[in-house]
Amino acid sequence: MAVSTAPFSLLAGLALLLGGCVSGNRVPAKPSEITVRVDCGVIDGRTGSVLTWDMLLAQLDPADVIVIGEQHDDATGHAVQLALVEDLLTDGRGALAMEMLERDEQALIDDYRDGIIDTETFAKLTESTDWAGSGSWAAWYQPCVDAAIDQGAAVVAANAPRRYVRTARIDGWTTIDTLSGPRAQLVDRPDTPITGSYRERFFELMGGHGDGQSPDPENMNVVESFFRSQQVWDATMAASVSTALETAGPPVILLVGRFHSDYEGGTVSQIRRHHPGAEIRTISLEPACETVELNPEEPQADFVICTTP
């Protein structure tokens, strides 16, 4: 068995970024018992102004795309997601796009919608049962899928298949660029590499410096390879949102890990490349609101919802 030589900080960063796929949390997930529309504080990410739930909905109403950044193991955050899906995807309009489902699983969503498979079979076939911890699919994500379907909205498997993400990490983007036919429809990458503060935050989290001056080039190469994977996720999810916006109409709600969306993360920036004129709103589900730093120029999100009442 090969032994990893990556430093602990690098491995810890990977665990945070890949939380849904590699979660070691074996405590069974349970739905939150908090009445989120009343008990969770909502603040404007630029000014810190406190909003009621109805005020939040009014400000989200004009949005074409609403990106909800989650902490994968936050039960109350998932309850907020469900409430937003219920309140925003009404009258058979819009779509729910999900990081947790991969594009080649779209047929399974359609089979589930049509009653061909049940919830247990759906979770098993998509390997989603324990996506964010033990039993997390049934407790946290399936209710959002059901709410969208019940209201006549589309449900979109937004992410890239893991095999292509792995290929990007190991071989670069060359193999992805040579895909053709149906396989080419399953994955996207950025037209140009994502740079700026998003890249810098990624390298900082992963234990690198982001400036190419790391004293350990081997580890920097590892971080760079994982950033390629990150960008494939971002570009694929953004393209999925773009397609949903064109086919299902607004609003398109994207459920995604917070790193992809906070501080104008890679997924958000890629959505803007597809639809520069779209009204995009970001929400950060924050368990520790006391740590939020208001920044009018680069806010954590347009709205921060405190999931610890």
Secondary structure, DSSP 8 states (H G I E B T S, - for coil): -----S-HHHHHHHHHHTHHHH----S------S-HHHHS-EEETTT--EE-HHHHHHHHTT-SEEEEEE-TT-HHHHHHHHHHHHHHS-TT-SEEEEEEEEGGGHHHHHHHHTTSS-HHHHHHHTT-TTTTSTTHIIIIIHHHHHHHHHTT-EEEEEE--HHHHHHHHHHTTHHHHH--GGGGGG----SS---THHHHHHHHHTT--SSS--S-HHHHHHHHHHHHHHHHHHHHHHHHHHHHHHHT-S-EEEEEEHHHHTTT-HHHHHHHHH-TTS-EEEEEEES-GGG----SSS-S-SEEEES--
